[in-house]
Amino acid sequence: MSAWLAVFVLFGYRATFSVLQGPMAESTGWTSGELSLGYSLMMSIYAITAFLSGYIIDRWGTRPAYIIGAIFACLGFLVTSTVDSYIQYLASYSIFAGIGTGMLWVSSTISVRKWYVGKSYATMWGIAFTGAPAAQVLLSLGIDGVIEDMGWRLAMQLLAIIVLIALLVAGILAKKNPEDYNMVPFGSNEKNTSSKDHHKNADTSRIWSVKEAFVTPAIWVVIIAFLSAMIGEFLIWTQVVNYFIIDANLSQTTATNLYVVIGLAGLVTMPLMGIIADKVVSMVGDETKGRKYMLVFAPAVGIVACLLLLLTDQAIVLGGTASVLFAIYWAIEPGGAAGYAGAVYGQISLGKIWGLSTLIVMGIGPALGSFMGGFLYDLTGSYNNSILFAMGAFTLSTIAACLLPLKISSNSDHPK
């Protein structure tokens, strides 16, 4: 439940930015590119904070991360709602929201991965990850109504209250790591994944240093696959509402509703694709291989979704279908990347390993994707080129996923 609430807040920030962006631009006179820069800077600070949070999680569990996140995520919305200048916007949104959300991604993914392994992991992560589409549905629709009646500033103040309460509850409910209770992760004794077959590829009891992990090719290939997917994903998330309005000639309400379709579909695809991913792991008898297959499939779905998105002006049903496909992609990629890393490097040191991976991926991907979406529109007057850019990023992710190694190189896999 605590991971669900953390994901709800984290993706609530992302979902509401797409809805808030238009009214903020109209009220302040700032361009789409200028507003997207604030989001990009926020994600860069998020990435640095996520790296630090990995060390907190490995040592003390997720509770302190959630409490810190509650304070700063609240301030991110609250302080930004009061700004009068562009510099104030950049500083308040990027710093406070960056620190607040940066405490949430590694903590939520790794806490699930530390407690569930093998063919139990993706199913449980899928359940926790339904917090993301729930935020997209509830917060996008709710905030859209508040903005229409009372403006974006009051909408941000209400969001500040929501995220504060959600993360304080998450902190109260959070548990430490399994070893702190003399327990092993659920699924660690399952056949075909965490015992015989899982150990073909990694010694899950090994304590890795960050340096040891980052001289192996596996971590860099999964970073490239995840990074390129995030470039495409965040471009879509931050610009798709404006694309529907400007290029597909839809109303603000219709555009927001199509965006919400991603969240509604995600409520089904998150747990469903988690179950499917775990069944793939069980069928191939090797967790690393199973996670790799899913990481190839996910961005390939993103490519098809982009193609259909470009045809929305011809038939709105194609935009709706694209939204469902984006939900399928979304249900697999983030948790799948962490699951692959966990399958290769084990549980004990995963917080700091995935924390640094997140620093690299989230320090570049979301910032570049969201900025390029706005920049290409400002440059060309159309979001079509932005969607094509996202499609290229998903293509690169698919290629990288095909190259994911199934084991650690022989000069690095001996226990220390």
C-alpha positions as CSV (number, residue, x, y, z in Angstrom):
1,M,0.0,0.0,0.0
2,S,2.8,2.4,0.8
3,A,4.4,1.8,-2.7
4,W,1.0,2.3,-4.3
5,L,0.6,5.7,-2.6
6,A,4.2,6.7,-3.5
7,V,3.5,5.8,-7.2
8,F,0.2,7.7,-7.0
9,V,2.0,10.9,-5.9
10,L,4.9,10.5,-8.3
11,F,2.8,10.0,-11.4
12,G,0.3,12.5,-10.1
13,Y,2.9,15.1,-10.7
14,R,3.5,14.0,-14.2
15,A,-0.2,13.6,-15.1
16,T,-1.2,17.0,-13.7
17,F,1.6,18.9,-15.5
18,S,0.1,18.0,-18.9
19,V,-3.2,19.4,-17.7
20,L,-1.8,22.5,-15.9
21,Q,0.6,23.4,-18.7
22,G,-2.0,25.1,-21.1
23,P,-3.8,27.2,-18.4
24,M,-0.4,28.2,-17.0
25,A,0.8,29.4,-20.4
26,E,-2.4,31.3,-21.0
27,S,-2.2,33.0,-17.6
28,T,1.5,33.8,-17.5
29,G,2.4,34.2,-21.2
30,W,5.2,31.6,-20.9
31,T,5.7,29.4,-23.9
32,S,5.3,25.6,-24.0
33,G,9.1,25.3,-24.2
34,E,9.6,27.5,-21.2
35,L,7.2,25.6,-19.1
36,S,8.6,22.3,-20.2
37,L,12.1,23.5,-19.1
38,G,10.8,23.8,-15.6
39,Y,9.6,20.2,-15.7
40,S,12.9,19.1,-17.3
41,L,14.9,20.8,-14.5
42,M,12.6,19.2,-11.9
43,M,13.4,15.8,-13.4
44,S,17.1,16.4,-13.3
45,I,16.9,17.2,-9.5
46,Y,14.6,14.2,-9.2
47,A,17.3,12.0,-10.7
48,I,20.0,13.2,-8.2
49,T,17.7,12.8,-5.3
50,A,16.7,9.3,-6.5
51,F,20.4,8.3,-6.5
52,L,20.8,9.4,-2.9
53,S,17.5,7.7,-1.9
54,G,18.9,4.3,-3.0
55,Y,21.5,4.5,-0.1
56,I,18.7,5.5,2.3
57,I,16.6,2.5,1.3
58,D,19.4,-0.1,1.5
59,R,20.2,1.1,5.0
60,W,16.9,2.2,6.6
61,G,14.1,1.1,4.3
62,T,11.6,3.3,2.6
63,R,10.0,5.2,5.6
64,P,12.4,8.1,5.8
65,A,12.3,8.5,2.0
66,Y,8.5,8.8,2.1
67,I,8.5,11.3,4.9
68,I,11.1,13.5,3.2
69,G,9.1,13.1,0.0
70,A,5.9,14.2,1.7
71,I,7.4,17.5,2.8
72,F,9.1,18.5,-0.4
73,A,6.3,17.3,-2.8
74,C,3.8,19.4,-0.9
75,L,6.1,22.4,-1.1
76,G,6.6,21.8,-4.8
77,F,2.9,22.5,-5.6
78,L,2.3,25.0,-2.8
79,V,5.2,27.3,-3.5
80,T,4.8,27.2,-7.2
81,S,1.2,28.2,-6.9
82,T,2.4,31.6,-5.5
83,V,5.0,32.5,-8.1
84,D,4.9,35.7,-10.2
85,S,8.0,35.4,-12.3
86,Y,9.5,32.8,-14.5
87,I,12.7,32.5,-12.4
88,Q,10.6,31.8,-9.4
89,Y,8.7,29.1,-11.3
90,L,11.9,27.4,-12.3
91,A,13.3,27.5,-8.8
92,S,10.3,26.5,-6.8
93,Y,9.0,23.8,-9.1
94,S,12.3,22.2,-10.0
95,I,13.9,22.2,-6.5
96,F,11.0,21.3,-4.2
97,A,9.1,19.0,-6.6
98,G,12.4,17.4,-7.8
99,I,13.5,16.5,-4.2
100,G,10.0,15.4,-3.3
101,T,9.4,13.1,-6.3
102,G,13.0,11.9,-6.3
103,M,12.4,10.2,-3.0
104,L,9.5,8.1,-4.5
105,W,10.6,6.1,-7.6
106,V,13.5,4.1,-6.4
107,S,11.8,3.6,-3.0
108,S,8.6,2.3,-4.5
109,T,10.2,0.0,-7.1
110,I,13.0,-1.3,-5.0
111,S,10.8,-1.9,-1.9
112,V,8.6,-4.2,-4.0
113,R,11.6,-5.9,-5.6
114,K,13.2,-6.4,-2.2
115,W,10.1,-8.1,-0.9
116,Y,9.1,-10.1,-4.0
117,V,11.3,-11.9,-6.5
118,G,11.1,-14.5,-9.3
119,K,7.6,-15.1,-10.7
120,S,6.0,-13.1,-7.8
121,Y,7.7,-9.8,-8.6
122,A,5.9,-8.4,-11.7
123,T,2.5,-9.3,-10.4
124,M,3.0,-7.5,-7.2
125,W,4.6,-4.5,-8.9
126,G,1.7,-4.4,-11.3
127,I,-0.7,-4.0,-8.4
128,A,1.5,-1.3,-6.8
129,F,1.9,0.4,-10.1
130,T,-1.9,0.9,-10.5
131,G,-1.3,3.9,-8.3
132,A,0.0,5.6,-11.5
133,P,-3.1,5.3,-13.7
134,A,-5.3,6.0,-10.7
135,A,-3.5,9.3,-10.3
136,Q,-3.8,10.0,-14.0
137,V,-7.5,9.4,-13.9
138,L,-8.5,10.9,-10.6
139,L,-6.1,13.9,-10.5
140,S,-6.3,14.8,-14.2
141,L,-10.1,14.8,-14.2
142,G,-10.4,16.5,-10.8
143,I,-7.8,19.2,-11.5
144,D,-9.2,19.9,-14.9
145,G,-12.5,20.8,-13.3
146,V,-10.9,22.9,-10.6
147,I,-8.8,24.8,-13.2
148,E,-11.9,25.6,-15.2
149,D,-13.8,27.0,-12.2
150,M,-11.0,28.5,-10.0
151,G,-7.7,28.6,-11.9
152,W,-4.4,26.7,-11.9
153,R,-3.1,28.3,-8.7
154,L,-5.9,26.9,-6.5
155,A,-5.6,23.6,-8.3
156,M,-1.9,23.4,-7.2
157,Q,-2.8,24.2,-3.6
158,L,-5.3,21.4,-3.5
159,L,-2.7,19.0,-5.0
160,A,-0.2,20.1,-2.2
161,I,-2.7,18.9,0.4
162,I,-3.4,15.6,-1.4
163,V,0.3,14.6,-1.8
164,L,1.2,15.6,1.8
165,I,-1.5,13.3,3.2
166,A,-0.8,10.4,0.8
167,L,2.9,10.3,1.5
168,L,2.5,10.7,5.3
169,V,0.3,7.7,5.2
170,A,2.8,5.8,3.0
171,G,5.5,6.6,5.6
172,I,3.4,5.2,8.4
173,L,2.7,2.0,6.5
174,A,6.2,1.4,5.2
175,K,8.3,-1.6,6.2
176,K,12.0,-2.0,6.4
177,N,13.9,-4.5,4.2
178,P,13.2,-8.3,4.6
179,E,16.6,-9.0,6.2
180,D,15.7,-6.5,9.0
181,Y,13.0,-9.0,10.0
182,N,15.1,-12.1,9.4
183,M,12.9,-12.9,6.4
184,V,13.6,-13.8,2.8
185,P,11.7,-12.2,-0.1
186,F,8.4,-13.9,-1.2
187,G,9.1,-16.1,-4.2
188,S,12.7,-16.7,-3.2
189,N,12.0,-20.5,-2.9
190,E,10.0,-20.8,-6.1
191,K,11.2,-23.3,-8.6
192,N,12.3,-22.2,-12.1
193,T,13.0,-18.7,-11.2
194,S,14.7,-17.8,-7.9
195,S,16.3,-21.0,-7.0
196,K,18.0,-23.2,-9.7
197,D,17.3,-21.2,-12.8
198,H,17.6,-17.8,-11.4
199,H,21.0,-18.5,-9.9
200,K,22.3,-19.5,-13.4
201,N,22.7,-15.8,-14.0
202,A,23.5,-14.1,-10.7
203,D,24.6,-14.8,-7.1
204,T,21.7,-13.1,-5.4
205,S,23.4,-13.2,-2.0
206,R,26.4,-11.2,-3.3
207,I,26.9,-7.7,-1.9
208,W,27.8,-5.5,-4.8
209,S,29.6,-2.2,-4.8
210,V,28.4,0.4,-7.3
211,K,31.8,0.2,-9.0
212,E,31.6,-3.6,-9.4
213,A,28.1,-3.4,-10.9
214,F,28.9,-0.6,-13.3
215,V,31.9,-2.3,-14.9
216,T,29.5,-5.1,-16.1
217,P,27.8,-4.6,-19.5
218,A,24.3,-5.7,-18.3
219,I,23.7,-2.5,-16.3
220,W,24.7,-0.2,-19.1
221,V,22.6,-1.9,-21.7
222,V,19.5,-1.8,-19.5
223,I,20.2,1.8,-18.8
224,I,20.3,2.6,-22.5
225,A,17.1,0.6,-23.0
226,F,15.3,2.3,-20.1
227,L,16.7,5.8,-20.9
228,S,15.6,5.8,-24.5
229,A,12.1,4.6,-23.5
230,M,11.9,7.4,-21.0
231,I,12.7,10.0,-23.6
232,G,9.8,8.8,-25.7
233,E,7.5,8.3,-22.8
234,F,7.9,11.7,-21.1
235,L,7.6,13.5,-24.4
236,I,4.2,11.8,-24.9
237,W,3.0,12.3,-21.3
238,T,3.9,16.0,-21.2
239,Q,2.8,17.0,-24.7
240,V,0.0,14.7,-25.7
241,V,-2.9,16.8,-24.5
242,N,-1.6,19.8,-26.5
243,Y,-1.1,17.5,-29.5
244,F,-4.7,16.4,-29.3
245,I,-5.9,20.1,-29.1
246,I,-3.5,21.7,-31.7
247,D,-2.8,19.0,-34.3
248,A,-5.8,16.7,-33.9
249,N,-8.2,19.7,-33.5
250,L,-9.9,18.3,-30.4
251,S,-11.5,20.3,-27.6
252,Q,-9.7,20.7,-24.2
253,T,-12.2,18.4,-22.6
254,T,-12.0,15.7,-25.3
255,A,-8.2,15.9,-25.2
256,T,-8.1,15.5,-21.5
257,N,-10.5,12.6,-21.7
258,L,-8.3,10.8,-24.2
259,Y,-5.3,11.4,-21.9
260,V,-7.4,9.9,-19.1
261,V,-8.0,6.8,-21.2
262,I,-4.3,5.9,-20.7
263,G,-5.0,5.9,-16.9
264,L,-8.3,4.0,-17.2
265,A,-6.6,1.4,-19.4
266,G,-3.7,1.3,-17.0
267,L,-5.9,0.2,-14.1
268,V,-6.4,-3.0,-16.1
269,T,-3.0,-3.3,-17.9
270,M,-0.8,-2.8,-14.8
271,P,-1.9,-5.9,-12.9
272,L,-2.7,-7.9,-16.1
273,M,0.7,-7.3,-17.7
274,G,2.4,-8.0,-14.4
275,I,0.7,-11.4,-14.4
276,I,1.7,-12.0,-18.0
277,A,5.3,-11.0,-17.4
278,D,5.6,-13.4,-14.5
279,K,4.0,-16.2,-16.7
280,V,6.7,-15.5,-19.3
281,V,9.3,-15.8,-16.6
282,S,7.8,-19.1,-15.5
283,M,7.5,-20.4,-19.1
284,V,11.1,-19.7,-20.1
285,G,12.4,-20.9,-16.7
286,D,14.8,-18.0,-16.4
287,E,13.9,-14.7,-14.8
288,T,16.6,-12.7,-16.6
289,K,15.5,-14.0,-20.0
290,G,11.8,-13.4,-19.2
291,R,12.4,-9.8,-18.1
292,K,14.4,-9.2,-21.3
293,Y,11.6,-10.5,-23.5
294,M,9.2,-8.1,-21.9
295,L,11.6,-5.2,-22.3
296,V,11.7,-5.9,-26.0
297,F,7.9,-6.0,-26.3
298,A,7.1,-2.8,-24.3
299,P,8.8,-0.2,-26.5
300,A,7.7,-2.0,-29.7
301,V,4.2,-1.4,-28.5
302,G,5.2,2.3,-27.9
303,I,6.2,2.6,-31.6
304,V,2.8,1.3,-32.8
305,A,1.1,3.7,-30.4
306,C,3.0,6.7,-31.8
307,L,1.9,5.6,-35.4
308,L,-1.7,5.6,-34.4
309,L,-1.4,8.8,-32.5
310,L,-0.3,10.6,-35.7
311,L,-3.6,9.5,-37.3
312,T,-5.9,10.8,-34.6
313,D,-7.0,13.8,-36.7
314,Q,-8.5,11.2,-39.2
315,A,-10.3,9.1,-36.6
316,I,-10.5,9.8,-32.9
317,V,-10.8,6.0,-32.2
318,L,-7.2,5.7,-33.4
319,G,-6.2,8.2,-30.7
320,G,-8.1,6.1,-28.1
321,T,-6.4,2.9,-29.3
322,A,-3.0,4.7,-29.1
323,S,-3.8,5.6,-25.5
324,V,-4.6,2.0,-24.6
325,L,-1.3,0.8,-26.2
326,F,0.6,3.5,-24.3
327,A,-1.0,2.0,-21.1
328,I,0.3,-1.5,-22.1
329,Y,3.8,-0.1,-22.7
330,W,3.7,1.8,-19.4
331,A,2.6,-1.3,-17.5
332,I,5.8,-3.1,-18.5
333,E,8.8,-0.8,-19.0
334,P,9.6,0.8,-15.6
335,G,9.1,-2.2,-13.4
336,G,10.5,-4.5,-16.1
337,A,13.8,-2.6,-16.1
338,A,14.1,-2.7,-12.3
339,G,13.1,-6.4,-12.5
340,Y,15.9,-7.2,-15.0
341,A,18.5,-5.5,-12.8
342,G,17.2,-7.4,-9.7
343,A,17.4,-10.7,-11.6
344,V,21.0,-10.0,-12.6
345,Y,22.4,-8.3,-9.4
346,G,20.2,-9.7,-6.6
347,Q,18.3,-7.9,-3.9
348,I,20.8,-6.8,-1.2
349,S,22.6,-4.0,-3.1
350,L,19.9,-3.2,-5.6
351,G,18.9,0.1,-3.9
352,K,22.2,1.8,-4.6
353,I,22.7,0.1,-8.0
354,W,19.3,1.1,-9.2
355,G,19.6,4.5,-7.6
356,L,22.6,5.4,-9.7
357,S,20.9,3.9,-12.8
358,T,17.9,6.1,-12.0
359,L,20.2,9.1,-11.7
360,I,21.5,8.5,-15.2
361,V,18.1,7.6,-16.8
362,M,15.9,10.2,-15.1
363,G,18.6,12.8,-15.2
364,I,18.5,12.7,-19.0
365,G,15.4,10.9,-20.3
366,P,12.4,12.9,-18.9
367,A,14.2,16.2,-19.2
368,L,15.3,15.6,-22.8
369,G,11.9,14.1,-23.8
370,S,9.7,16.8,-22.2
371,F,11.9,19.6,-23.4
372,M,12.2,18.3,-27.0
373,G,8.4,17.9,-27.2
374,G,7.9,21.6,-26.4
375,F,11.0,22.8,-28.3
376,L,10.0,21.0,-31.6
377,Y,6.6,22.5,-31.4
378,D,8.0,26.0,-30.8
379,L,10.3,25.4,-33.8
380,T,7.8,24.0,-36.3
381,G,4.4,25.0,-35.0
382,S,3.3,21.3,-34.9
383,Y,3.6,18.4,-32.5
384,N,3.8,15.9,-35.3
385,N,7.6,16.1,-35.3
386,S,7.6,15.7,-31.5
387,I,5.7,12.4,-31.9
388,L,8.1,11.2,-34.6
389,F,11.0,12.0,-32.2
390,A,9.3,9.9,-29.5
391,M,8.9,7.1,-32.0
392,G,12.6,7.1,-32.7
393,A,13.3,6.9,-29.0
394,F,11.1,3.9,-28.6
395,T,12.9,2.3,-31.6
396,L,16.3,2.7,-29.9
397,S,14.9,1.2,-26.7
398,T,13.7,-1.9,-28.6
399,I,17.1,-2.4,-30.2
400,A,18.9,-2.0,-26.9
401,A,16.5,-4.5,-25.2
402,C,17.3,-7.1,-27.8
403,L,21.0,-6.7,-26.8
404,L,20.4,-7.2,-23.1
405,P,22.9,-9.9,-21.8
406,L,21.5,-12.9,-20.0
407,K,24.4,-13.2,-17.5
408,I,27.2,-11.1,-16.0
409,S,30.5,-11.4,-17.8
410,S,32.8,-14.1,-16.5
411,N,35.4,-11.7,-15.1
412,S,32.8,-10.1,-12.8
413,D,30.5,-12.8,-11.6
414,H,32.6,-14.4,-8.8
415,P,31.4,-13.7,-5.3
416,K,33.2,-11.2,-3.3
